[in-house]
Amino acid sequence: MNLIYFTAVILPWFLIAGLAIWLALAKDKIKTGRQIALALSAAIITWFIASLVKYNFPSPRPFEVLPNLEPLFVTGRGDAFPSGHAAFFGALALALFWQNRLAGLGFLLGAILISIARILAGVHWPVDIIAGFVLALVISSLVYWGGRRPACR
């Protein structure tokens, strides 16, 4: 199996499995569970917003525009911007980082590797990845800092 394919397609599943393993091995399962729940909430909201942008503002993928480019794998058409993978895994990593630096750095490294691999695979432009990470930063910040605010009474 090609390393780029593995990183772009399989590694995301390993990161998700890593969350379950982290929770299973955690000493304080309640605290870790809350950290993971908040991070997954940020990631899912970010992915949903990225999907709305993709749907409303079609953008061709590199293999649709560059005639000599053979993508490593074929994925959707006209829905390159922003990268859903960069948005989801970027938000997951950032929300984890603000709560647990070590876990966050590990997931951030994974998100960056996945994103670079998707460019190398010919399914995303660099701007798609950057936009996905910017969206991840904004949404995960709102979810994280909003979740820390005490409820008004």
TORKOL-4160 file (C-alpha; in steps of 0.2 Angstrom, whole numbers, padded with zeros to 4 digits, m for minus):
153
<pt num="1" X="0000" Y="0000" Z="0000"/>
<pt num="2" X="0006" Y="0017" Z="m0004"/>
<pt num="3" X="0012" Y="0028" Z="0010"/>
<pt num="4" X="0002" Y="0043" Z="0004"/>
<pt num="5" X="m0014" Y="0033" Z="0002"/>
<pt num="6" X="m0012" Y="0026" Z="0019"/>
<pt num="7" X="m0009" Y="0043" Z="0027"/>
<pt num="8" X="m0023" Y="0051" Z="0017"/>
<pt num="9" X="m0036" Y="0037" Z="0019"/>
<pt num="10" X="m0032" Y="0025" Z="0033"/>
<pt num="11" X="m0023" Y="0036" Z="0046"/>
<pt num="12" X="m0039" Y="0046" Z="0050"/>
<pt num="13" X="m0047" Y="0030" Z="0056"/>
<pt num="14" X="m0032" Y="0026" Z="0067"/>
<pt num="15" X="m0034" Y="0044" Z="0075"/>
<pt num="16" X="m0053" Y="0040" Z="0078"/>
<pt num="17" X="m0048" Y="0023" Z="0086"/>
<pt num="18" X="m0034" Y="0032" Z="0096"/>
<pt num="19" X="m0048" Y="0042" Z="0105"/>
<pt num="20" X="m0057" Y="0026" Z="0110"/>
<pt num="21" X="m0040" Y="0018" Z="0116"/>
<pt num="22" X="m0036" Y="0034" Z="0125"/>
<pt num="23" X="m0052" Y="0034" Z="0134"/>
<pt num="24" X="m0051" Y="0015" Z="0138"/>
<pt num="25" X="m0033" Y="0018" Z="0146"/>
<pt num="26" X="m0037" Y="0034" Z="0155"/>
<pt num="27" X="m0036" Y="0034" Z="0174"/>
<pt num="28" X="m0049" Y="0048" Z="0175"/>
<pt num="29" X="m0062" Y="0042" Z="0163"/>
<pt num="30" X="m0075" Y="0056" Z="0166"/>
<pt num="31" X="m0062" Y="0070" Z="0163"/>
<pt num="32" X="m0055" Y="0061" Z="0148"/>
<pt num="33" X="m0073" Y="0057" Z="0141"/>
<pt num="34" X="m0077" Y="0076" Z="0143"/>
<pt num="35" X="m0062" Y="0081" Z="0134"/>
<pt num="36" X="m0065" Y="0069" Z="0120"/>
<pt num="37" X="m0084" Y="0074" Z="0119"/>
<pt num="38" X="m0079" Y="0092" Z="0118"/>
<pt num="39" X="m0066" Y="0089" Z="0104"/>
<pt num="40" X="m0078" Y="0078" Z="0094"/>
<pt num="41" X="m0092" Y="0091" Z="0096"/>
<pt num="42" X="m0080" Y="0104" Z="0089"/>
<pt num="43" X="m0075" Y="0093" Z="0075"/>
<pt num="44" X="m0092" Y="0088" Z="0070"/>
<pt num="45" X="m0099" Y="0106" Z="0070"/>
<pt num="46" X="m0083" Y="0111" Z="0059"/>
<pt num="47" X="m0086" Y="0097" Z="0047"/>
<pt num="48" X="m0104" Y="0101" Z="0045"/>
<pt num="49" X="m0100" Y="0120" Z="0042"/>
<pt num="50" X="m0087" Y="0114" Z="0029"/>
<pt num="51" X="m0100" Y="0103" Z="0021"/>
<pt num="52" X="m0112" Y="0118" Z="0019"/>
<pt num="53" X="m0098" Y="0129" Z="0011"/>
<pt num="54" X="m0094" Y="0114" Z="m0001"/>
<pt num="55" X="m0112" Y="0112" Z="m0006"/>
<pt num="56" X="m0115" Y="0131" Z="m0008"/>
<pt num="57" X="m0099" Y="0136" Z="m0017"/>
<pt num="58" X="m0093" Y="0122" Z="m0028"/>
<pt num="59" X="m0074" Y="0121" Z="m0031"/>
<pt num="60" X="m0065" Y="0108" Z="m0043"/>
<pt num="61" X="m0052" Y="0097" Z="m0036"/>
<pt num="62" X="m0035" Y="0097" Z="m0044"/>
<pt num="63" X="m0038" Y="0081" Z="m0054"/>
<pt num="64" X="m0053" Y="0089" Z="m0062"/>
<pt num="65" X="m0043" Y="0104" Z="m0068"/>
<pt num="66" X="m0026" Y="0097" Z="m0072"/>
<pt num="67" X="m0027" Y="0085" Z="m0087"/>
<pt num="68" X="m0011" Y="0076" Z="m0084"/>
<pt num="69" X="m0014" Y="0074" Z="m0065"/>
<pt num="70" X="m0019" Y="0056" Z="m0060"/>
<pt num="71" X="m0026" Y="0056" Z="m0043"/>
<pt num="72" X="m0021" Y="0042" Z="m0031"/>
<pt num="73" X="m0039" Y="0039" Z="m0027"/>
<pt num="74" X="m0055" Y="0047" Z="m0034"/>
<pt num="75" X="m0066" Y="0056" Z="m0021"/>
<pt num="76" X="m0080" Y="0069" Z="m0024"/>
<pt num="77" X="m0081" Y="0081" Z="m0038"/>
<pt num="78" X="m0083" Y="0099" Z="m0037"/>
<pt num="79" X="m0082" Y="0099" Z="m0018"/>
<pt num="80" X="m0064" Y="0103" Z="m0014"/>
<pt num="81" X="m0065" Y="0119" Z="m0004"/>
<pt num="82" X="m0063" Y="0118" Z="0011"/>
<pt num="83" X="m0055" Y="0101" Z="0015"/>
<pt num="84" X="m0067" Y="0092" Z="0026"/>
<pt num="85" X="m0053" Y="0081" Z="0032"/>
<pt num="86" X="m0042" Y="0096" Z="0037"/>
<pt num="87" X="m0057" Y="0105" Z="0045"/>
<pt num="88" X="m0063" Y="0089" Z="0055"/>
<pt num="89" X="m0046" Y="0083" Z="0061"/>
<pt num="90" X="m0039" Y="0101" Z="0063"/>
<pt num="91" X="m0054" Y="0105" Z="0075"/>
<pt num="92" X="m0052" Y="0089" Z="0084"/>
<pt num="93" X="m0033" Y="0092" Z="0087"/>
<pt num="94" X="m0035" Y="0110" Z="0092"/>
<pt num="95" X="m0049" Y="0106" Z="0104"/>
<pt num="96" X="m0039" Y="0092" Z="0112"/>
<pt num="97" X="m0023" Y="0103" Z="0112"/>
<pt num="98" X="m0032" Y="0117" Z="0123"/>
<pt num="99" X="m0037" Y="0103" Z="0136"/>
<pt num="100" X="m0022" Y="0091" Z="0135"/>
<pt num="101" X="m0006" Y="0097" Z="0126"/>
<pt num="102" X="0002" Y="0080" Z="0123"/>
<pt num="103" X="m0014" Y="0072" Z="0115"/>
<pt num="104" X="m0017" Y="0088" Z="0106"/>
<pt num="105" X="0000" Y="0088" Z="0098"/>
<pt num="106" X="m0001" Y="0070" Z="0093"/>
<pt num="107" X="m0018" Y="0073" Z="0084"/>
<pt num="108" X="m0012" Y="0089" Z="0077"/>
<pt num="109" X="0003" Y="0080" Z="0069"/>
<pt num="110" X="m0009" Y="0067" Z="0062"/>
<pt num="111" X="m0021" Y="0081" Z="0055"/>
<pt num="112" X="m0006" Y="0089" Z="0046"/>
<pt num="113" X="0000" Y="0073" Z="0039"/>
<pt num="114" X="m0017" Y="0068" Z="0033"/>
<pt num="115" X="m0019" Y="0086" Z="0025"/>
<pt num="116" X="m0002" Y="0085" Z="0016"/>
<pt num="117" X="m0006" Y="0068" Z="0010"/>
<pt num="118" X="m0022" Y="0074" Z="0002"/>
<pt num="119" X="m0013" Y="0087" Z="m0007"/>
<pt num="120" X="0000" Y="0074" Z="m0013"/>
<pt num="121" X="m0014" Y="0062" Z="m0018"/>
<pt num="122" X="m0020" Y="0076" Z="m0030"/>
<pt num="123" X="m0037" Y="0078" Z="m0022"/>
<pt num="124" X="m0035" Y="0095" Z="m0014"/>
<pt num="125" X="m0027" Y="0111" Z="m0017"/>
<pt num="126" X="m0016" Y="0119" Z="m0003"/>
<pt num="127" X="m0029" Y="0133" Z="m0001"/>
<pt num="128" X="m0042" Y="0119" Z="0003"/>
<pt num="129" X="m0032" Y="0113" Z="0017"/>
<pt num="130" X="m0028" Y="0131" Z="0024"/>
<pt num="131" X="m0046" Y="0135" Z="0023"/>
<pt num="132" X="m0051" Y="0119" Z="0032"/>
<pt num="133" X="m0038" Y="0123" Z="0046"/>
<pt num="134" X="m0044" Y="0141" Z="0048"/>
<pt num="135" X="m0062" Y="0135" Z="0049"/>
<pt num="136" X="m0056" Y="0122" Z="0062"/>
<pt num="137" X="m0047" Y="0136" Z="0072"/>
<pt num="138" X="m0062" Y="0147" Z="0072"/>
<pt num="139" X="m0076" Y="0134" Z="0076"/>
<pt num="140" X="m0065" Y="0124" Z="0089"/>
<pt num="141" X="m0061" Y="0140" Z="0098"/>
<pt num="142" X="m0079" Y="0145" Z="0099"/>
<pt num="143" X="m0084" Y="0128" Z="0105"/>
<pt num="144" X="m0070" Y="0126" Z="0117"/>
<pt num="145" X="m0071" Y="0144" Z="0125"/>
<pt num="146" X="m0090" Y="0144" Z="0124"/>
<pt num="147" X="m0090" Y="0127" Z="0133"/>
<pt num="148" X="m0079" Y="0134" Z="0147"/>
<pt num="149" X="m0091" Y="0149" Z="0151"/>
<pt num="150" X="m0102" Y="0146" Z="0166"/>
<pt num="151" X="m0121" Y="0146" Z="0163"/>
<pt num="152" X="m0130" Y="0162" Z="0166"/>
<pt num="153" X="m0143" Y="0161" Z="0179"/>
